[in-house]
């Protein structure tokens, strides 16, 4: 897999990315809102990364998370994509997400990349429904969802234990039909 935007390259992980993957998923600030998937040891990261590489080759691929790199260097800025939860007769139901190193926050990279992910999901990967969410305090992540046309479905008050407190979680969705209405169902012109 290889997707490009004006400033970014989204591609499948490669063996050469093993150390960067560990650096990204073990960074406490990057993973602050994703502590359930944060990695804490090189051994844990190697096992996780090997599973990612294996899944990429599977006919029934479940994880479409990509190395998100700057053009032209492909310097890693984060990871973005989705996990297939179910493959139904009408299409795949997926849960999306993203995480980036803090020095790349507030530059529009995630919005740019996520628009490309949505395009790929709906036009090329038979995705029917995308869901995702964030803690209410994570305004930057919520803003990305809003700018990309997702619809707020729920607000779960004091829903999730995080960093020593019960916190509110917001859930968003986008159906293929909704995306098609917003975009005309076509790739944006460049």
N, C-alpha and C positions, 0 to 999 in steps of 0.2 A: 504494500500500500504506500502510496506517495501522493500527497495532496499539497497544493501550493496556494498561498494568498499573496497579496502584494508584498508583504514583509516577512512572511513565514514559510517554513517547510514543515509539514506534518508527515511523518513517515513511521513505518514499523520500526520497532527497536531492532538493533543489530548487536551482535556479540561485542563489538567495540564500545557499546554504550553501557556496559555492565557497571563500571565505576561511577559514571554520571547518574545512573539509575539509583544506586545506593546513596549518593550524595543528595539527590533530590528527595527521596522518600525517607531519609533519616534527618533531614533538616527540620528542627523543631518549629521554626517560624512558618516555613512552607506548609507543614503538616498540622498546624495548630487546630484547624477545624476538621481534620481527618485523622485524628489520633488512633482510630480503629484500624487503619491500614498503614500507619507509620512503622518504619523498620528501625530496629535498634542495634543490629549486629550485621557484620559482613556475611556471616553464614546464613542468616535469615534472608538477607537481600539476594544472595546467590541462588537460594532455593526459589524465591519469588520470581526473580528474573528468568531463571531457567524455565519455569512454568509459563511465563509470558511468551518466550521464544517458541516453546512447544505448541502453545495454543495458536499462535500465528500461522502454523503449518496445518492446523486441523481443518478438516472439511466442515465440521460443526463449530467453527470459531465462535467463542463466547465473548472475548475481550478485544474490543476495538479501541484501545488506548494507544496513542501515538506519542512519539518523541516530538516535541514542539521546539523547533529551532529557528533562530534568526537567519535571514538570507544575508549574504551568501555563505557565511561561515557555518551555518547550522548549529551554532552554539546553543546548547540546551537552555531553554528558559522555563520549561515545565512539561507537563503531560496533560493530554486532553483526549476525551473520547467517551465511549459508553460500553456497558456490559449488557449482553442479551439475556433477558430474564425468561423469555418464552418466545417460541416461534409458532405463531397461530396461523390458521388458514388465511387471515387477512393481512398478515405481516408480523414483523418482529416487534416485541415490546421490550424497550430498553431503558436503562437508567444511566444518565449521563453525568459527567463530572469533569473537573479540571483542578489543577494545582500548579502554581508557579513560584519560582524564587521571588522573594520580596522586592529585589531590585528591579523587577520587571512589572510590578503592579502599577496601575494607573497610567498605562501607555496605550490602552486599547487593544493589546495583543490578544487577550482571551476572547474578547468580543469578535475580533476579526477571525480568529481560528474557529470559534464555535459556530459562526455562520457557515464556514466551510464544512464543518462536521455535519451540520444539519442538512446541507445540500447533498453531501455524500450519502447520509443515512436515508433520506427520502427518495433520492433519484437513483441511487445505485445499489443500496443494500436492503431493499424491501422492508424498511422500518415503517411501522404503522403509528407507533406512539412512543414519544420520549418523555420521561419523567425525570425530575431532579429536584433537589431542595437544598436549603442551607439554614443555618441558625439565623434568627432575626437580626442579631447584632452584626452579621457578616454582610453589610450593606453593599460592598463592592461586588460580591458574588451574585447577590440578588439583582443588582443593576444590570449585570451581564445578561441574566435570564430575561429581564424585561426588554432590554435593547434588542435581543434576538427574537422577540415576539412570543415568548412563552407566556402562558396564562396561569395566574395564581389559582390553585385549587383548594388549598387548605392552610390554616394556621393552627398548629398544635401548641397550645399554651403550656409552658413548663413541661415539655415533652421528653427532653433529652438531658441526661446527666453529662455535663461537660465542664471540665476545669473547676470542679468543686461546687457546681451550682446546677440547679434545674433550669434549662433554657428553652425558649420558644423556637420551634422549627416551622419554616414555611416551605410548602411544596408547590411546584410548578409542573406544567405539562405543555406539550405541543403535539397535536395530531398531524399526520401527513396532509389531511384535507385543509387544516388551518394554515399550515405552512404554504400550501399551494395557493390558497386565496391571498396570502400576504405577498407572495413572490411571483404570482402568475404561473407557478409550477415549473419555473425554468431557472437555469443558471443565470446569475446576474452578468450583465455585459461588463467587460473590463475597460 
